[in-house]
Amino acid sequence: MPADFFDRALVGAMPWVPRPLIWRFSQRYIAGTTLRDAFEVVRELNAAGCTATMDVLGEDSTTTQQVDAARDLYLEALQGIQSASLDCNISVKLSEMGLRFDIAQTRRVMRELLSDARDRGNFVRIDMEDSSVTAVTLDMYRELRKDFDNVGVVLQSCLKRSAVDVDELLHGGRTNVRLCKGIYIEPEDIAYRSPDEIRESFQRLLEQLFEGGATRVGIATHDPELVTHAEKTIRRLKVSKHRYEFQMLLGVAGTLRRQLVDKGHPLRVYVPFGELWFNYSMRRLRENPDIAGHIIKNLFSAQ
Ligand SMILES: Cc1cc2nc3c(=O)[nH]c(=O)nc-3n(C[C@H](O)[C@H](O)[C@H](O)COP(=O)(O)OP(=O)(O)OC[C@H]3O[C@@H](n4cnc5c(N)ncnc54)[C@H](O)[C@@H]3O)c2cc1C
């Protein structure tokens, strides 16, 4: 039976695993449940030569109260980052800010966050969610960048549309993009499915962004092959350090991260925190069945 089958079976069993056990294994990916935990982790990352971006965990808010709570936490984060002189910005999901039930509210909240961040010399990255909201997320980014130059967005190399999106964004003005593979499972007619195709698309998009004059590109990957290609591209095109940064998730690929920092590349770590850690953890664990395997083993061998 293929190893892949066991991996998928393990991941399929995850919803039945007790939350405290998932929490134990998720700790490497999550700064903690409070803002204070996140500040602590960011301080350590800064001391190790990395910048950071904070993510208040949560998505698909369904009430105004949820949106307000997330907004307040982000505002508190921006204030704390400034007063502690941390090198850290914020990453926000539009669905957490009400995109799926009240886009006018999302627009208001995003303007509020961007304006507060601008006053503090800070920056807001709009994370990219699944393909049902790609177009509306890019529209929101285009609208916001007319008034704010401290906003960026994310493109996913698994989506076939991304090359056209890069072109359109570059033609529209200042373009600040984080490029990643894309974490959501998308239908075959709109997305590349094979790892090689996704990787090749990533390489093409990165070159397109640099050659087309993107203001800044976040190269968000732990894939050694993509990192090597990015380093070569940066050298070949003589891309200066203020136009790019590598980006990695907290708890992933620590050795590669240190190697890049030691070579003098700018590197930002994505630091998620908050009470709503469960869905994020499940996504990380789904990506890494090795860990899912450890969890299931612990389930049967613990005590
Ligand atoms: C900073 C940052 C921001 C992101 N933002 C978004 C976003 O807004 N929208 C979106 O759709 N996706 C986002 N992603 C996720 C991204 O799309 C990929 O799903 C994820 O980064 C895995 O792809 P990879 O390029 O690292 O390559 P992979 O081939 O998946 O991973 C390469 C290697 O990295 C290690 N690795 C990868 N994942 C894990 C893990 N969970 N645990 C342990 N080791 C691991 C493994 O050694 C693996 O072999 C983001 C990723 C990063 C780094």
The ligand as an ORCA input file, in Angstrom:
! r2SCAN-3c Opt
* xyz 0 1
  C       5.109     33.469      5.258
  C       4.088     32.623      4.578
  C       2.835     33.139      4.334
  C       1.870     32.386      3.666
  N       0.671     32.950      3.348
  C      -0.227     32.251      2.629
  C      -1.427     32.861      2.158
  O      -1.706     34.052      2.390
  N      -2.286     32.087      1.439
  C      -2.001     30.771      1.136
  O      -2.814     30.132      0.444
  N      -0.894     30.170      1.588
  C       0.009     30.881      2.314
  N       1.167     30.270      2.734
  C       1.316     28.790      2.620
  C       1.915     28.389      1.303
  O       0.986     28.637      0.275
  C       2.291     26.904      1.296
  O       1.170     26.118      1.511
  C       3.334     26.510      2.336
  O       4.313     27.495      2.473
  C       4.041     25.201      1.923
  O       4.660     25.353      0.673
  P       6.259     25.458      0.490
  O       6.491     26.422     -0.620
  O       6.892     25.780      1.770
  O       6.691     24.077     -0.092
  P       6.508     22.585      0.435
  O       7.012     21.739     -0.679
  O       5.124     22.343      0.928
  O       7.471     22.500      1.658
  C       8.875     22.460      1.504
  C       9.486     21.864      2.756
  O       9.172     22.721      3.854
  C       8.880     21.960      4.999
  N       7.497     22.185      5.400
  C       6.505     22.731      4.678
  N       5.382     22.822      5.392
  C       5.683     22.283      6.603
  C       4.957     22.069      7.787
  N       3.685     22.401      7.906
  N       5.587     21.516      8.853
  C       6.883     21.176      8.777
  N       7.621     21.324      7.686
  C       7.040     21.875      6.610
  C       9.100     20.529      4.645
  O      10.444     20.192      4.951
  C       8.905     20.517      3.156
  O       9.566     19.461      2.554
  C       2.154     31.038      3.328
  C       3.426     30.509      3.557
  C       4.391     31.287      4.158
  C       5.746     30.713      4.332
*
